[in-house]
Amino acid sequence: MAQSRFMSPFYEAWIRSHADNLDSGVRHVYEHDFSALAELSEHNCLKMHSVMMTTRPTLMYWSPVTLACMQKIRELRADGVPVFFTVDAGPQVKAVCLPEALATVTTALHEVPGVLRIIAGELGEGARVAGE
């Protein structure tokens, strides 16, 4: 992202949006508003990738399968499945869902042509101070 800082016309706006996004995200978590958190999280992810895509040289990690998974996740959410995506610096899509939606999300993503593997994780025990 150091390169993007100087090369992307969207970098500064992306940075300026962080504080508000964080405040909104924390509020959505406290309010248990998964739908609002989903919309915010996906938008934040797409903003970061917009910065990367407008960097010179372009930082493009997505593949056609990445886009297909993102679209499938949006379709699932439109159908009422509590799920959203995020993508870090790579082509791997992270589908974040409520535990009761795991089987539905896993099955749907297995059906996307080109998906090689799905790794399901569980919620951790939460924040704690090490050694206590």
URRASUL-V159342 format. One record per residue. N is the residue number from 1. RES is the residue in three letters. PSI is psi in degrees with one decimal (NA if undefined). OMEGA is omega in degrees with one decimal (* if undefined). NEAR is the number of other C-alpha atoms within 8 Angstrom. Layout:
BEGIN
n = {N & N}
res = {RES & RES}
psi = {PSI & PSI}
omega = {OMEGA & OMEGA}
near = {NEAR & NEAR}
END
This chain:
BEGIN
n = {1 & 2 & 3 & 4 & 5 & 6 & 7 & 8 & 9 & 10 & 11 & 12 & 13 & 14 & 15 & 16 & 17 & 18 & 19 & 20 & 21 & 22 & 23 & 24 & 25 & 26 & 27 & 28 & 29 & 30 & 31 & 32 & 33 & 34 & 35 & 36 & 37 & 38 & 39 & 40 & 41 & 42 & 43 & 44 & 45 & 46 & 47 & 48 & 49 & 50 & 51 & 52 & 53 & 54 & 55 & 56 & 57 & 58 & 59 & 60 & 61 & 62 & 63 & 64 & 65 & 66 & 67 & 68 & 69 & 70 & 71 & 72 & 73 & 74 & 75 & 76 & 77 & 78 & 79 & 80 & 81 & 82 & 83 & 84 & 85 & 86 & 87 & 88 & 89 & 90 & 91 & 92 & 93 & 94 & 95 & 96 & 97 & 98 & 99 & 100 & 101 & 102 & 103 & 104 & 105 & 106 & 107 & 108 & 109 & 110 & 111 & 112 & 113 & 114 & 115 & 116 & 117 & 118 & 119 & 120 & 121 & 122 & 123 & 124 & 125 & 126 & 127 & 128 & 129 & 130 & 131 & 132}
res = {MET & ALA & GLN & SER & ARG & PHE & MET & SER & PRO & PHE & TYR & GLU & ALA & TRP & ILE & ARG & SER & HIS & ALA & ASP & ASN & LEU & ASP & SER & GLY & VAL & ARG & HIS & VAL & TYR & GLU & HIS & ASP & PHE & SER & ALA & LEU & ALA & GLU & LEU & SER & GLU & HIS & ASN & CYS & LEU & LYS & MET & HIS & SER & VAL & MET & MET & THR & THR & ARG & PRO & THR & LEU & MET & TYR & TRP & SER & PRO & VAL & THR & LEU & ALA & CYS & MET & GLN & LYS & ILE & ARG & GLU & LEU & ARG & ALA & ASP & GLY & VAL & PRO & VAL & PHE & PHE & THR & VAL & ASP & ALA & GLY & PRO & GLN & VAL & LYS & ALA & VAL & CYS & LEU & PRO & GLU & ALA & LEU & ALA & THR & VAL & THR & THR & ALA & LEU & HIS & GLU & VAL & PRO & GLY & VAL & LEU & ARG & ILE & ILE & ALA & GLY & GLU & LEU & GLY & GLU & GLY & ALA & ARG & VAL & ALA & GLY & GLU}
psi = {-15.3 & -39.3 & -39.3 & -32.5 & -36.4 & -20.0 & -23.5 & 131.4 & -8.9 & -5.0 & -52.1 & -42.7 & -38.0 & -46.0 & -44.0 & -27.1 & -11.5 & -47.7 & -46.2 & -40.1 & -42.2 & -46.7 & -45.4 & -43.1 & -44.5 & -42.4 & -43.9 & -38.4 & -48.3 & -32.7 & -1.5 & 38.6 & 81.3 & -39.7 & -46.1 & -39.0 & -39.4 & -49.3 & -45.8 & -44.9 & -45.1 & -43.4 & -41.9 & -42.7 & -46.5 & -33.1 & -43.7 & -43.9 & -27.7 & -40.4 & -46.7 & -40.5 & -22.0 & 10.5 & 149.3 & 122.5 & 154.7 & 138.9 & 95.0 & 111.1 & -16.4 & 150.0 & 171.4 & -32.8 & -35.9 & -50.0 & -39.4 & -39.8 & -42.3 & -43.4 & -42.4 & -41.9 & -41.4 & -38.0 & -43.3 & -45.9 & -38.6 & -27.7 & 6.3 & 3.4 & 126.7 & 91.7 & 148.6 & 166.9 & 158.9 & 154.3 & 123.0 & -155.6 & 79.6 & 177.0 & -3.9 & 127.5 & 134.5 & 116.5 & 114.2 & 122.1 & 163.8 & 150.3 & -37.1 & -12.3 & -2.6 & -48.1 & -41.9 & -45.8 & -44.8 & -46.6 & -46.0 & -41.4 & -30.7 & -27.4 & -9.0 & 120.1 & 130.4 & -13.4 & 123.6 & -35.8 & 145.9 & 129.2 & 119.2 & 133.7 & 172.1 & 164.3 & 140.3 & -179.7 & -2.3 & 174.2 & 143.9 & 162.3 & 125.6 & 138.7 & 0.5 & NA}
omega = {178.1 & 177.9 & -179.7 & 179.9 & -176.9 & -170.9 & -176.8 & 176.9 & -177.7 & -173.2 & -176.0 & 178.9 & 178.4 & 179.2 & -179.5 & -177.3 & -173.6 & -175.6 & 178.8 & 178.6 & 179.7 & 178.5 & 179.6 & 179.9 & 178.4 & 178.3 & 179.1 & 178.6 & 179.7 & 179.8 & -177.7 & -179.0 & -176.4 & -178.6 & 179.0 & 177.4 & 179.2 & -179.0 & 180.0 & -177.0 & 178.6 & 179.9 & 179.0 & 177.1 & -178.0 & 176.1 & 179.1 & -179.3 & 174.3 & 175.9 & -178.5 & -177.7 & -180.0 & 173.7 & 176.3 & -5.4 & -176.8 & 174.1 & -176.8 & -178.0 & -174.4 & 172.9 & 175.0 & 179.4 & 176.1 & -179.5 & 179.2 & 178.0 & 178.0 & 179.2 & 178.9 & 179.3 & 177.0 & 176.9 & 178.2 & -179.3 & 177.4 & 178.0 & 176.2 & 178.7 & -178.5 & -177.4 & 171.0 & -179.5 & 165.1 & -178.8 & 177.1 & -178.2 & 179.8 & -178.2 & -174.0 & 177.9 & 173.5 & 176.9 & -179.3 & -177.5 & 172.3 & -175.7 & -177.4 & 180.0 & -173.7 & -177.5 & 179.5 & -178.9 & 180.0 & 179.7 & -178.7 & -179.5 & 175.0 & -178.3 & 179.0 & 179.3 & 177.9 & 176.9 & -176.1 & -175.2 & 174.5 & 178.0 & 179.3 & 177.3 & 178.7 & 175.6 & 176.4 & -177.4 & 177.3 & -178.0 & 177.6 & 176.9 & -179.7 & 176.8 & 179.0 & *}
near = {5 & 5 & 8 & 13 & 9 & 7 & 9 & 12 & 7 & 9 & 11 & 8 & 7 & 11 & 7 & 7 & 8 & 8 & 7 & 7 & 10 & 8 & 8 & 9 & 11 & 8 & 8 & 12 & 10 & 7 & 6 & 6 & 9 & 9 & 7 & 8 & 11 & 11 & 9 & 11 & 12 & 11 & 8 & 9 & 11 & 8 & 9 & 9 & 8 & 9 & 14 & 13 & 9 & 13 & 12 & 9 & 4 & 8 & 9 & 6 & 7 & 9 & 7 & 6 & 11 & 11 & 9 & 9 & 11 & 10 & 8 & 11 & 13 & 10 & 8 & 12 & 11 & 7 & 6 & 6 & 8 & 11 & 15 & 14 & 13 & 11 & 10 & 8 & 5 & 7 & 10 & 7 & 11 & 7 & 10 & 8 & 10 & 8 & 6 & 5 & 11 & 9 & 7 & 7 & 13 & 9 & 8 & 9 & 11 & 10 & 7 & 11 & 6 & 5 & 10 & 4 & 5 & 8 & 4 & 4 & 4 & 5 & 5 & 4 & 4 & 5 & 4 & 5 & 5 & 4 & 3 & 4}
END
